[in-house]
Amino acid sequence: MSEITDRLEILEQQSSSLEPSNLQRSLWMGKVQEYADQFIDGIENRPAFKNEYDTENLFSNDSFDTAISIDEAVSLIKSEVDQYGLNPASGGHVGYIPGGGIFPTAMGDFIAAVNNRYAGIFFGSPGAVRMENALIQWMNEIIGFPKDAHGNLCSGGSIANLIAITTARDKKNIKSADVDRSVVYLTQQTHHCVQKAIRIAGLRECIHRYIPMDAEFKMDAVYLRKQIEQDIKSGLKPFIIVGSAGTTDTGSIDPLEDIAELAKLYDVWFHVDAAYGGFFILVDDLKSKFKGIEKADSVAIDPHKGLFLSYGLGVILIKDVKAMFESHFYKAAYMQDAQGRFDELSPADLSPELTKHYRGMRLWLSLKLLSLAPFKAALEEKHLLAKYFYQEIQKLGFEVGPEPELSVLIYRYVKTDEDVNEFNKHLMKEIHNDGRVFLSSTSLNGDEWIRAAILSFRTHKSTMDTSLTMIKDCVERTKKHFEAIS
Ligand SMILES: Cc1ncc(COP(=O)(O)O)c(C=O)c1O
């Protein structure tokens, strides 16, 4: 026995640094605060993208055998992480779907990490779960879902879409024998995480109907109706329509009202991926564009996109909470004390996760400290910046796609004798090498387009003016490149 107690004494002593003293915590926090201040205050002076790195050296020979000081750790973060690639916290991130990083996200995560409340089951932390559920109700209200709808705070849009598709699969009773005659309706503009979710949910062999789109990249609802009718006639099982409220490529919103009508008529689950675009519904002038979203069965909407939070918070909202529960609830003997109290629904019963990050805190704290008004203003600003850029880029000799519905637009340089696609591909390379502003490209119907996706809370008119100057410079460099090789 004394052997055990002696060893315990040693182990307690050896592991004591896991509980740093108050003094140690202050020292570390001071350095972390200093790093955060330097990072944020210097963000305007750094490139949005640095297209060079030496993968051999990034964290090579990293070892955890000996502890290092906070100064050394911060210095490694600065040299190995912060220098290269994309800086998603920068206002100059105008590619893909930009990241956020409003400061209360960090504070909320800090608090959630310190108190480490278990927000998975009501029994474990009634306050934390109620906070998350209240946020879900708030978002349900925003999109016009009824009070008895529910949802889940998850890691991002991909998992939000997965939860919806899994729930739809079970609600529509798609068993393995039905998969190859069940039909999914979507467009070529549906985000790829939806196809991924379909696969993960065991529905890979479903029939995928890619519905044609109009000139604004919106699903053709007339074609959709004909396709569903034809599928029913052929003995197939229309199962889910996935509409988008803000596509990644062009920010287009599908005709939600028309699709909702068809979904109701033919008893098909209607899911809307509003991961990027959903929060634009808060802007008075844009609200009507979302008409029909309230008739969907489920909606994915991402605070780490449209509410400018740091990465790590997507949301799925689902009307039929019973269906959501039946797809995700599980009983286990070791959970018996926690189960049986259903005065409040628990996140663990509505998602694949059991132990989870207490994600609600970051959103709750942000909204409480700042109120909704600045978020609405920033969203309207992003929309207007897209409209401004749409006008200005045409003055530089660029052809444009549809007028930006939300805050994404596409354009390509056409005043050239070179092959337009080759010219724009090279132009994109020049833009990446420049790095003042990060833009990304896409291909649509075989044509190369450059995108501007404006969603960072740090992107303002000055950023878009810098983009225009940068693009102008890069066009000149691209022309020189082609002259040199001709
Ligand atoms: C429309 C849309 N849906 C889904 C996703 C996937 O979201 P996440 O990257 O948070 O998983 C994205 C990502 O950009 C998106 O733009």
PDBQT file of the ligand as one rigid body, heavy atoms in Angstrom, charges set to zero:
ROOT
HETATM    1  C1  LIG A 501     -23.008  27.639 -49.170  1.00  0.00    +0.000 C 
HETATM    2  C2  LIG A 501     -22.075  26.880 -48.277  1.00  0.00    +0.000 A 
HETATM    3  N1  LIG A 501     -22.520  25.755 -47.676  1.00  0.00    +0.000 NA
HETATM    4  C3  LIG A 501     -21.727  25.031 -46.881  1.00  0.00    +0.000 A 
HETATM    5  C4  LIG A 501     -20.421  25.392 -46.651  1.00  0.00    +0.000 A 
HETATM    6  C5  LIG A 501     -19.551  24.541 -45.770  1.00  0.00    +0.000 C 
HETATM    7  O1  LIG A 501     -19.400  25.172 -44.542  1.00  0.00    +0.000 OA
HETATM    8  P1  LIG A 501     -18.170  24.831 -43.583  1.00  0.00    +0.000 P 
HETATM    9  O2  LIG A 501     -16.947  25.177 -44.354  1.00  0.00    +0.000 OA
HETATM   10  O3  LIG A 501     -18.407  25.712 -42.410  1.00  0.00    +0.000 OA
HETATM   11  O4  LIG A 501     -18.223  23.397 -43.242  1.00  0.00    +0.000 OA
HETATM   12  C6  LIG A 501     -19.918  26.534 -47.259  1.00  0.00    +0.000 A 
HETATM   13  C7  LIG A 501     -18.521  26.950 -47.040  1.00  0.00    +0.000 C 
HETATM   14  O5  LIG A 501     -18.040  27.918 -47.538  1.00  0.00    +0.000 OA
HETATM   15  C8  LIG A 501     -20.765  27.303 -48.088  1.00  0.00    +0.000 A 
HETATM   16  O6  LIG A 501     -20.331  28.411 -48.709  1.00  0.00    +0.000 OA
ENDROOT
TORSDOF 0
